[in-house]
Amino acid sequence: MELDNNGTPADTTDDAAYCLPNCKLGPPTASDDKCRARLDLVCSETAQGAGAGYCRPACRSDVDCAPRVCDLKTGLCGDAAPSGEAIGSNCDPKSPNCAGGCISHSATYAECSGVCSFNTPGCGQTNSTPPYDFFCTLDPATNSGPGDLGYCSKLCNCDDDCGRADSVCEPITALATKTGRKGVCSAKTYASGEVRTHLPCTK
């Protein structure tokens, strides 16, 4: 893994390189010590669909970095809190304004997110029990499992919780017990134009 210490990514004269353990994506076996069972490391795929990966940092929150702070864009600990829009906010991938990263789901829908350990709370939250505001639901690789790289989504109980006219609260029954919320904020329509199943707010 190569990190840019100062300057710009194009300037390699100030970069630092580190050796990182190998890992395999997917549900670990009983004997698999994926990323040495560290909660602040995740398995990231090296080649699309290959299943082979390497262990990279993905801090859960400032708890993993104290007295420094967690940068959800890189998964690394830093000296200054990242500024920008929160997870789930609208963003432009070409000019992101997020505290973390910007993920594009289609030509018309993108959201602020952050790196995390798939199927866990993480996402900068410090509370250890539900309800959570965010959850690591987005799966960038095929057959991801516990301990693999994922991206954060905003959670919700009904559409208004998402705070975006182009977003709805998609019910995810399997997440309710884990998160204390009924669904995940998603694009209002699928790529086909069909309206996504959602949870209208009632008064």
C-alpha positions as CSV (number, residue, x, y, z in Angstrom):
1,M,0.0,0.0,0.0
2,E,1.4,3.4,-1.0
3,L,0.4,6.6,0.8
4,D,0.9,10.2,-0.2
5,N,2.4,12.0,2.8
6,N,2.2,15.6,1.4
7,G,2.1,17.1,-2.0
8,T,-0.2,15.5,-4.7
9,P,-0.9,11.9,-5.7
10,A,1.1,12.6,-8.9
11,D,4.2,13.4,-6.9
12,T,5.7,10.1,-5.8
13,T,8.9,11.5,-4.2
14,D,7.2,11.9,-0.8
15,D,5.3,8.6,-0.8
16,A,5.6,5.9,1.8
17,A,4.9,2.2,1.1
18,Y,3.8,-0.5,3.5
19,C,3.5,-4.3,3.3
20,L,0.0,-5.5,4.0
21,P,-1.3,-9.1,4.7
22,N,-3.1,-11.0,2.1
23,C,-6.7,-12.2,2.6
24,K,-9.6,-13.9,0.9
25,L,-13.1,-12.3,0.4
26,G,-16.2,-14.0,1.6
27,P,-17.3,-15.6,4.8
28,P,-14.2,-16.8,6.7
29,T,-13.7,-20.4,7.6
30,A,-13.2,-21.4,11.2
31,S,-9.4,-21.5,10.7
32,D,-9.3,-18.3,8.7
33,D,-7.7,-15.4,10.7
34,K,-8.8,-12.8,8.2
35,C,-6.8,-9.6,8.7
36,R,-5.7,-11.0,12.1
37,A,-9.2,-10.4,13.4
38,R,-8.5,-6.7,13.7
39,L,-11.7,-4.5,13.8
40,D,-9.9,-1.6,12.1
41,L,-8.7,-3.6,9.0
42,V,-10.8,-4.9,6.1
43,C,-10.2,-7.2,3.2
44,S,-10.2,-5.3,-0.1
45,E,-10.3,-7.1,-3.5
46,T,-7.2,-6.8,-5.6
47,A,-8.8,-7.8,-8.9
48,Q,-12.5,-7.6,-9.7
49,G,-14.1,-11.0,-9.2
50,A,-10.8,-12.8,-8.2
51,G,-11.7,-13.2,-4.5
52,A,-8.1,-12.4,-3.5
53,G,-7.5,-9.4,-1.4
54,Y,-5.3,-7.4,0.9
55,C,-5.9,-6.1,4.4
56,R,-6.3,-2.3,4.4
57,P,-7.2,0.2,7.2
58,A,-10.8,1.1,7.8
59,C,-11.2,2.9,11.1
60,R,-14.7,2.6,12.6
61,S,-14.7,5.9,14.4
62,D,-12.5,8.2,16.4
63,V,-12.5,5.4,19.0
64,D,-10.0,3.5,16.8
65,C,-7.8,6.6,16.4
66,A,-7.8,8.5,19.8
67,P,-6.3,11.0,20.3
68,R,-6.4,11.4,16.5
69,V,-9.5,11.3,14.4
70,C,-10.9,8.8,11.8
71,D,-11.1,9.8,8.2
72,L,-14.0,7.8,6.6
73,K,-12.7,8.7,3.1
74,T,-9.4,6.8,3.5
75,G,-10.1,4.7,6.6
76,L,-6.9,6.1,8.1
77,C,-6.4,8.0,11.3
78,G,-5.6,11.7,10.8
79,D,-4.8,14.9,12.8
80,A,-7.8,17.0,11.7
81,A,-11.5,16.0,11.5
82,P,-12.7,15.8,7.9
83,S,-15.2,18.4,6.8
84,G,-18.1,18.2,4.4
85,E,-21.5,16.7,3.9
86,A,-22.7,13.7,6.0
87,I,-23.3,10.1,4.8
88,G,-26.3,9.9,2.5
89,S,-26.1,13.5,1.3
90,N,-26.2,14.3,-2.4
91,C,-22.7,14.7,-4.0
92,D,-21.0,15.2,-7.4
93,P,-18.4,12.5,-8.0
94,K,-16.4,15.0,-10.1
95,S,-16.3,17.5,-7.3
96,P,-17.2,15.8,-4.0
97,N,-18.2,17.8,-1.0
98,C,-18.3,14.9,1.4
99,A,-16.7,14.4,4.8
100,G,-16.0,10.9,3.4
101,G,-16.1,9.8,-0.2
102,C,-18.8,10.1,-2.9
103,I,-20.3,7.0,-4.5
104,S,-22.1,7.1,-7.8
105,H,-24.9,4.6,-8.2
106,S,-26.2,6.0,-11.6
107,A,-25.8,8.9,-13.8
108,T,-28.4,10.8,-11.7
109,Y,-27.8,9.5,-8.2
110,A,-24.7,9.7,-6.0
111,E,-24.3,9.8,-2.2
112,C,-21.7,10.7,0.4
113,S,-20.3,7.6,2.0
114,G,-17.3,6.2,3.8
115,V,-15.2,3.0,4.0
116,C,-16.2,0.4,6.6
117,S,-16.3,-3.2,7.5
118,F,-19.2,-4.9,5.6
119,N,-22.3,-5.6,7.6
120,T,-21.3,-3.6,10.7
121,P,-22.2,-0.2,12.2
122,G,-18.8,1.6,12.0
123,C,-19.3,4.7,9.7
124,G,-18.0,7.1,12.4
125,Q,-20.5,6.3,15.0
126,T,-19.5,5.9,18.6
127,N,-22.7,4.3,20.0
128,S,-22.3,0.6,20.6
129,T,-26.0,-0.4,20.5
130,P,-28.9,0.4,18.1
131,P,-30.5,2.5,16.8
132,Y,-27.8,3.5,14.4
133,D,-27.9,6.3,11.9
134,F,-25.6,4.6,9.4
135,F,-24.6,1.0,8.5
136,C,-22.1,-0.7,6.2
137,T,-24.5,-2.1,3.6
138,L,-22.9,-1.3,0.2
139,D,-20.9,-4.2,-1.2
140,P,-18.2,-3.3,-3.7
141,A,-17.1,-6.9,-4.4
142,T,-18.8,-10.2,-5.3
143,N,-19.7,-12.5,-2.3
144,S,-18.4,-10.1,0.4
145,G,-18.5,-11.4,3.9
146,P,-17.7,-10.3,7.4
147,G,-14.4,-8.4,7.6
148,D,-14.5,-7.3,3.9
149,L,-14.5,-3.8,2.6
150,G,-17.9,-2.1,2.3
151,Y,-19.3,1.4,2.1
152,C,-21.7,3.3,4.5
153,S,-25.4,4.0,3.9
154,K,-27.8,6.2,5.7
155,L,-30.5,4.3,7.7
156,C,-34.2,5.4,8.0
157,N,-37.6,4.5,9.2
158,C,-39.5,6.3,6.5
159,D,-38.9,8.4,3.4
160,D,-38.6,11.8,5.1
161,D,-35.6,10.5,7.1
162,C,-33.5,10.5,4.0
163,G,-33.7,14.3,3.5
164,R,-33.6,14.1,-0.3
165,A,-36.3,14.5,-2.9
166,D,-34.7,11.8,-5.1
167,S,-34.3,9.3,-2.2
168,V,-36.7,6.9,-0.4
169,C,-36.4,4.6,2.6
170,E,-36.1,1.1,1.1
171,P,-37.3,-1.5,3.7
172,I,-34.6,-4.1,4.6
173,T,-36.1,-6.6,7.0
174,A,-32.8,-8.4,7.7
175,L,-31.3,-5.2,9.0
176,A,-34.0,-4.2,11.4
177,T,-32.7,-6.2,14.4
178,K,-29.1,-5.2,13.8
179,T,-29.7,-1.5,13.2
180,G,-32.9,-0.5,15.0
181,R,-34.1,1.0,11.8
182,K,-36.5,-0.2,9.1
183,G,-34.6,0.5,6.0
184,V,-31.8,2.1,4.0
185,C,-31.9,5.4,2.0
186,S,-31.8,4.6,-1.7
187,A,-32.5,6.2,-5.1
188,K,-36.3,6.7,-5.6
189,T,-36.2,4.8,-8.9
190,Y,-34.3,1.9,-10.4
191,A,-32.3,2.3,-13.6
192,S,-35.3,1.0,-15.4
193,G,-37.4,4.0,-14.1
194,E,-39.5,1.8,-11.9
195,V,-40.2,3.2,-8.5
196,R,-38.4,1.4,-5.7
197,T,-40.3,-0.2,-2.8
198,H,-40.3,2.4,0.0
199,L,-41.8,3.4,3.4
200,P,-43.9,6.6,3.2
201,C,-44.1,8.6,6.5
202,T,-47.4,8.7,8.2
203,K,-48.7,11.5,10.4
